[in-house]
Amino acid sequence: MNRYYYDLHIHSCLSPCADDDNTPNNIAGMATLCGLNIIALTDHNTTKNCPAFFSAAKKYGLIPIAGMELTTSEDIHVVCLFELLEDAMSFGKYVDDHRIKVKNKPNIFGNQLVLDSEDNIVAEEEFLLINATDISIESVSEIVTSYNGVCYPAHIDRDANGIVAILGTIPDNDDFTLYELHDGGRADEFSARFGIDKSNFIISSDAHYLTDMKDKENFFILDDEPYSSARVTRELFQMLRGKFI
């Protein structure tokens, strides 16, 4: 059993609101400098930079997690994570069919760059990624589970696009037991306010710039013997899924 320091909410240059310097290799390099072990790429409503991210992370000895920050039809952000890259890419195709297609205006919203493993630009996403999909907050958990993923509301302590900010509360009948905080110092507050066990908070940076990534602080204790990155990933998802039982 060992500590694995994590950040499960990072944006690349494919997210229009993220800096162009947030390339897969730069993210992996910064994560190494921060002392992290497990990192997830969670671009807005797409997984298209996850393959390059996996290649970059492995160069640095990091354990990559493929993910997405989904925007529901209510404009609530939800972190979606997948044990297998293939499942994440399949989910990405599903979401692509449920996006509201409005052409991006890079001079207003920012670039949306798809990169290869060497950080070369191979494409630009034509349609804006930060607007809402037609997937509701009530249906997202079931859909993500059907792609073998786990999901939870993002940055519930923020005023923009958090489930509390949008709905005013966390519904009693929601499907989630995991919740993300941007500021781990507010865990006591949100635990008391909504009756959430503090062990069910995931604390991540929501990094849009390399300098947003934080030094190692938050960690999971995972069984990693005999060691392989696949085993650590499997143990992580067993733990995350266990929170839903």
N, C-alpha and C positions, 0 to 999 in steps of 0.2 A: 504494500500500500504506500503510495507516494502522493505528494502534493503536485497538482498540475495547475499552474497559474493561467488564467484564461481572459479572453475578451471575445465575447460572442456577438458583437454588433459593430462591424466596421464596414465603411463604404469605400468603394474604389472610384476611379475617375469615370466609371460608367453611370454613376448617380450624378445627375446634373448639378446638384447642390454640393457636390464634393470637389475638392481641389484636383486639378489635372495631375499633380504630383503624386496622388494616391494610386500609383500603379501597383500591380501585384507584387513585383519585386521590392519596391520601396516599402510597401506595407509589411512584407515579411522581414525586411531588414530592420525596420523600426520596432516591430514586435520582438525581435531578438535583442535589440538594445534595451527594451523595456523589461526583459527577463521573462517574457511570456512563453508558455508551452503550447497552448491550444488557442487557435484563433479562428473566427468565423467571418466569412465575407457575406454581407447582407445588403446588397444593393437594392434600391427601390424597384420592386415589381419585376425583377429580372435576375437570372442566374448566369448570364452569358459570359461574365468574366471569371466564373468559378474554375473552369479548366486551367486557365493560365495561373490563377491563384494557387491551385493545388501544386502545380509544377514549381512555382516560386517558393511556396512554404516548405516543400520537401528539400529544396536546395539548402535551406537554413536549418533543417532538422526540426521544423515545427510540425505540429499535427493540425492539418487544415480541416475545417468543417464548412461544407457547402450550405449556403442559406440564402434568405431573401427577407427584406423588410416589406411585407405586403401592406398595401393600403386598402382597407375594406370600403364597401359602398358608403359607410357612415363616415369615412375619412379617419378611421382609427388605424394606427400602425400596429402591426403584429409581426413579431420575429418568428420566422419559420426555418427550422434546421433539419438537416437530413444526414443520416449515417452514411449513405452512399451517394457519391457524385452523380451516378446515373439516375437515381431517384430525384435528386434536386433538379437535374436538367429536364426530366420529364414533367415535373411540377412547373418549371419555368415555361414550358410550352403550353401547359394548361392555362397558366395565368395570362400568357400572351394573347390567348383567345378571349380573355375576359377583361381586357383592358379597354378603356375608352381612348380611342386612337386620335390624338390631337398632335399635330406636327410640333416638334420642339423648335424653339427659337433660341439658339445657343447664345446670342448676344444678350438675352434676357435671363434665361434659366441656367445656362452653362452647357458645356460640352457633355456628350454621352459617348464615351470612347470604349470600344471593344478592343482588347489587346491580346497578343499572343504571349507565350511563356518568356519571351525576351523583351517584353514591354513595347513591342512594335504595334502601331495602330493597324488593325485589320478591317475595322468597320466602324461606322458611327450609327448609333440607334436613331432612327428617323423620328419616332414618335415619343412624346414626352413621357417620362417614366414616373413622375411624382404625383400624377393625378390619381383619382380613385379608380378601383376596379368595380365590377358588379358583384363581387363576392361579399356577402354580409358577415358581420361579426358572429352571427348565430351559426353560420355554416362553415366557417373557416377551419375549425378544429377537425371536424369530420373529414373535410376534403384533404387537409394536410396529412391526417392519419392514413388516408387511403393511399398516399404516396410514401408511406413508411416514415413520415416525419413527425416532429413535435413542434408545437407552436405556443406562444404566449404573448400577451399584450406588451408592447414596447413602452419604455419610459413613462410609466404611469404617474411619475412625479413631475412631469412637464406639462406646461399649459398648452402646447401645440401637439395635436394628433394623438394624445394619450386617451385611454379609455375613460379615465376619470374626467379629463377636461371636456371630452365630447359628450358623455352621457351623464356626467355629474356624480356618478357613483360606479361601483362594480356590481352589476346585476347579481342577485342571489342565485339565479339559475344559469350562470355562465358555465362554459365547459372547461375553464382554465383553473389550474391550481398553481402554476408557475406564473410569475410576474416579473417584469424587468424594472429595475430602478436605475436611473442615471447617477443619482447621488446616494451612495450607500449609507451616508450619514442620516438619511431619512427613513431607514428601515423600521426603527421603533415607532415612528409616527404613523407610517402606513400599515404596519402590523396591527397597531391598536385601532386604527380607524376602520379597517376593513376585515379584521380577524384573520389575517394571513400569517401563517407560521413563517418566521424570519428565514428558516431554512429553504423556503420556497421562493425566495427572491434571487434573481440572477442580476448581477450588477455589471454593467458593461458601458463602454465609453460612447457608443454611437458616433464614432470618429468619422468626421468628414475631412479632416486635415491630419497630416501625420503627427502634428504636435498635439492633437486631441488624445492620442493614445497615452494611457497612463502606465507608470511603472507597476510591476507586479504587486498585487495586493489581494485580489480575490482568487480563490482556488477551490478546486474539487479534490477530494482524497479518493484515489482510484486504485483498484487492484491491477497491477501491470506485469505480473509474473506468470509465465515467461513473457518477457517484453516483446511487444511489436506495436507499431502505431495503430494497426487495425484493432488489436485487443483494447488499447486505451480508448479508441473511438467507440468500440462496442460497449465497454464498461460505462463510458459517459452516457450513452443513449439509454442503457438499461437504468441508470440512475435517474435520468430525466423522465423517462417513461414511468418509472416507479412513483414519481410525484403525482401521477394522475390516478393512482390506485386508491 
